[in-house]
Amino acid sequence: MDPARPNDPDPADPFFTERADHAILETIEIGTQGEDCNECVRKLRPVLKKITGVKDVKVDLKHERVIVTFDPRKTHPPDLHDAILNTGYKPGLQAD
């Protein structure tokens, strides 16, 4: 931080979106209910991939979960949950 400009954001702060020059990615597992076929994959993946900040989506049918890698500066887990709900599936209480 520049002492002459205490209100300016720190350029080294990786969470300051205008100056961060590298991706900050998080991966979460979201349990789902009612997901048990390839049709589910075709419905869930594209919807989640359209969300700004989502980099990768993997659907694990065996364990009924979705694994999402995203930039937390651009989207948040509640947005991902809402997208799952909009496809007709329910986020589960926890991923197995």
N, C-alpha and C positions, 0 to 999 in steps of 0.2 A: 504494500500500500504506500502511496505517495503521501508523505506528511503534509505537503502543501495542498493536496486535494483529498481530504479524508472521506468524502462522499463518493468518490469514483470507485467503481468495482476493481478489485484486484485482478490484473490480467492473468495471474497464475491460478486463479480460482477455476477449477475444472467445471464447476456448475454454472458459471456465467456463460450463457449460451452464445452470446455474440463473439466471445473471444476464445472459446474452447475449440481447439483445432484437432481434437481426437474424439472418437466415439466413446461414450460412457454407456456401457450396456449392462443390463441386469437380466437374469433368467429366472422365471418363476414357473412353478407347476400349478396348474389349476385343475382340480378334480372336476369331472363332469358326470352327469347322470343321463343315461339313455343313449350313450354313444357306443355303438357296437358293430359298425359296418363301414365299408369303404364309402358309402354315400355320406356318412357323417363327416368323413375327412374332406370330401368334396364341398360340403357346406361350411364347415368351420374354418378351414385354412384360408380361403380367399377373403372371408369377412375380416378375420383378424389381421391378415397381411395388408389390408387397405388402411388400417389405422396408422396415422402418422407416428413415426418412431418405432414401429414394429419391424424388426430385422429378420426374424426367423420364427416359424411356427412348426412344431412337430406334434402330431397326434398319436398318442399311445393307446390304441384300442384295448389292448389286453388289460391295462390298469385303469382304463377310463380317465385319462387325463390329457391335458394339452400343455405342452412345454413351449413357452413364449419367451423369446429374447427381444428386448426392447430398450429404447433410450428413455430413461426416466425423466429427462428434461422435456420430452415431447408428448409422453402419454403416461397414464397411471393405471395400476391394476383395476380400479373400479371401471375404467373405460373398457378394459378387456372383458370383465365380467358382464357388463352391459351388452357388449357385442355378442357374447355367447348366448345371453338371454334372447337377444333379437333373432337368433337363428332357430329358436325353438328348443334349445337344450338348456339344461340347468347347471350352473356351476355347483359342484359338490361341496360338501363341508370340508373335505380335505383330500389331497391326492394320496393314493396308496403308495 
